[in-house]
Amino acid sequence: MNISKEQLKELGFDLIPVKDVEIKMVEPFNDQYVYDIEVNDNSHMFCANNILLHNSIYVRMEAIIEHLFGKSRVDWNIKENFEKIKNYVDNVFQNQLNSYCADFICKKFYTDQRRIEFKREKLSAQGEYFAKKRYIVHVYNDEGLDVNKWGYTGVDIKKNELPDTVKELLEDCVKGLIEFDWNNEKFQAKLKEIYDIFCNMSIKDLAYIKNYNTPKNSTGFLIMEKGAGAHAKAVEFYNQIIKELKLNYKYEEIKGGERFHYVYIKTNNKYGIEVIGFKDRWPEEFNQLFEIDYIKMFEKEVLSPLKTIISNHNYSNFNPSNIAIVKNKSLFDI
């Protein structure tokens, strides 16, 4: 059916008129969800007719800094420098951007309604940008409020399953390389320092943290159904082994919906397993049965989250297998 513009306004619709377009039908709208655009490559970007569709943009500051100070780098900690940058972005650059976008929209869609307006969100002194919705930034102003904080969006170093102790090590490493622009030698030295600390952590401090939301069935003692992930195996192995050792009177089993910890272990144990879970505390009896695979844990918890940053800076790959660690003392100290 054909509906006039006046009828659409009566229904509560306010339209931007475009040339040679006719509304054929308007269906009832009963509080349905409206979804954002998603794409398969995790970039959160979509292009239509050579137009990037997204609700935010990121602007590199080199040209603005060069325009204001005659050089591409300044000290953001000097108040006069920061105020000069902020005032220019908020009062000149933002207005120029909105003016250009409004003119483009009006010309392209034959309308006098200027519906798109950008407002500055963050000003950051340094940052690492990997893709849309994936970045780390050192924020100096957040929506008008002066701050000095680090922001992490969509990056692996902040994954919920990582223990807080490991996140702190990763954050310290990332802050250093971004803020002080470390070379490869300095970065490798930092990873060696982290590895030494990592290998002397308590088991609970370095263990993954998960919720057991999707239990997998075992098909026998320490035999899991196909497709079971490492965390599901860790739970079942733990539950079965404490029963087999008659320790279930001392340690609680992990049940569906509960939070638990798990670690990778060396496979030279009597059960031949590579992962084991535990609930609130690591069973002391496990110390005689299992040896923590520190190299594998370090690769998964530290090197894997840093992979994109390592690639961005062309750093050398760090191989913990080449470093021998003695508990509470690395060979660098011997």
PAPA-498767 format. One record per residue (C-alpha): residue in three letters; x, y, z. Coordinates in steps of 0.1 Angstrom, whole numbers, plus 5000, padded with zeros to 4 digits. Layout:
<recs>
alaXYZ ...
</recs>
This chain:
<recs>
met500050005000 asn501150364995 ile501450595025 ser501850965023 lys504551155042 glu501851325063 gln500450985073 leu503850855083 lys504351165105 glu501051085122 leu502350735129 gly505350895146 phe507950865118 asp510151165110 leu511851105077 ile514751255058 pro513451305023 val515551154995 lys515151184958 asp513050934937 val512150714967 glu508650594975 ile507550415006 lys505550104996 met504649965030 val505050035067 glu504549735089 pro503549755126 phe506549795150 asn505949635183 asp509049715204 gln511149485183 tyr514949475188 val517049685164 tyr520449525157 asp523749685149 ile525649585118 glu527949285124 val530449125100 asn532248795101 asp535848925103 asn535449085137 ser536449425123 his533049575130 met533249765097 phe530849755067 cys531149945035 ala528150025013 asn528650214980 asn532150304991 ile530850465024 leu532150325057 leu529150265079 his530050305116 asn528950525145 ser532450645154 ile535750755138 tyr539250775151 val541451075141 arg545251065142 met546651375159 glu549951425140 ala548651685116 ile546851875143 ile549951875166 glu552051985136 his549552265129 leu549452385165 phe553152345175 gly555152315143 lys556251955153 ser554551615154 arg555251535191 val554751735223 asp554551665260 trp550851615269 asn551751635306 ile552352015302 lys549052175310 glu549452455284 asn550052205256 phe547151985265 glu544652275268 lys545752415235 ile545152075218 lys541752025236 asn540452375228 tyr541452335191 val539751995187 asp536652095206 asn536152445191 val537652435156 phe538252075143 gln534951935156 asn532952225140 gln534752185107 leu534151815107 asn530451855114 ser530052125089 tyr531651915062 cys529551605071 ala526351815072 asp527051965037 phe527851615023 ile524551465037 cys522451755025 lys523951734990 lys523951354987 phe520451295000 tyr518751614988 thr517651725023 asp518052035045 gln517951825077 arg521451795092 arg520951475111 ile524551355116 glu526751525142 phe530051415157 lys530951485193 arg534351435207 glu534651145231 lys538251085241 leu541551255237 ser544451015240 ala548151085241 gln549250735229 gly547450425217 glu547550095198 tyr544750045173 phe544149705158 ala540649735143 lys537349895150 lys536349835186 arg539849685193 tyr542349935208 ile544350045239 val544650415246 his546150645272 val543250885278 tyr543751245290 asn540251365286 asp537051165285 glu533851345273 gly534951675288 leu536551545320 asp540351565324 val541651215334 asn544851015333 lys543750655327 trp544250365303 gly541350235283 tyr541049875268 thr538449785243 gly538149445227 val541649335235 asp542748985247 ile544849115276 lys541449195294 lys539748855288 asn537548765317 glu539148415320 leu542548555327 pro543448585364 asp543848935377 thr547548875385 val548248795349 lys546249095336 glu548349325358 leu551549185343 leu550149235308 glu548849585315 asp552249685329 cys553949555298 val551549725274 lys551650055291 gly555450055290 leu555849975253 ile553150235243 glu554250515266 phe557950475262 asp558050325227 trp560350035237 asn562649875212 asn562849505206 glu565649455232 lys563749635259 phe560549445251 gln562349105252 ala563849195286 lys560449285299 leu559048945288 lys561848765305 glu561048955337 ile557448865334 tyr558248505328 asp560348485359 ile557448635380 phe554948405363 cys556848095371 asn556948185408 met553248255411 ser550948035432 ile548847795411 lys545647975420 asp547148315409 leu548048185374 ala545047955368 tyr542348035343 ile538948125357 lys535748005341 asn532147935347 tyr531047575340 asn528047665320 thr528047395293 pro528847065309 lys530146785286 asn529446425293 ser532346175299 thr532145835281 gly534445665306 phe537145735332 leu539046045318 ile537345995284 met535346295271 glu532846325244 lys534046465211 gly534246845210 ala534846895247 gly537047205253 ala539947225277 his537847385305 ala535147105302 lys537846835303 ala539447005333 val536246985353 glu535446625345 phe539046515351 tyr539046685385 asn535746545395 gln536746195385 ile540146195400 ile539146325434 lys536546045434 glu539145785423 leu541545905451 lys538645915476 leu539146285482 asn535646395475 tyr535046415512 lys537746685514 tyr537246875482 glu533946975466 glu533046865431 ile532547125404 lys528947145393 gly527247305364 gly526947685367 glu529747705392 arg532947905389 phe536247715389 his539947735380 tyr542047525357 val545647485346 tyr547647305319 ile549947035332 lys552746825318 thr551446505302 asn554046275319 asn551646225348 lys550145875356 tyr546845975339 gly548346115307 ile546146425309 glu547146785299 val544646985319 ile543146975354 gly540647195372 phe539947275408 lys537247465427 asp538247705455 arg541647555464 trp544347345447 pro544346995463 glu547746945480 glu547646585469 phe547846695433 asn551446825439 gln552546455439 leu550646375407 phe550846685384 glu553446935373 ile552347265360 asp553247325324 tyr554547685329 ile555747715293 lys552347635278 met550547845304 phe552848145296 glu552348105259 lys548548095263 glu548148365290 val550848605281 leu552248565246 ser548948495229 pro547248805242 leu550249005231 lys550448855196 thr548949145177 ile551049395195 ile554249195188 ser553249185152 asn552449555150 his555949645163 asn557849375145 tyr559249245178 ser561048915178 asn559048605190 phe559748525226 asn560448155233 pro560148065269 ser561547715261 asn564947875259 ile564847995294 ala565347755323 ile563547855355 val564247725390 lys561447775414 asn561848115432 lys565048175412 ser565748215375 leu569048115359 phe569548495352 asp570148525389 ile572448225393 
</recs>
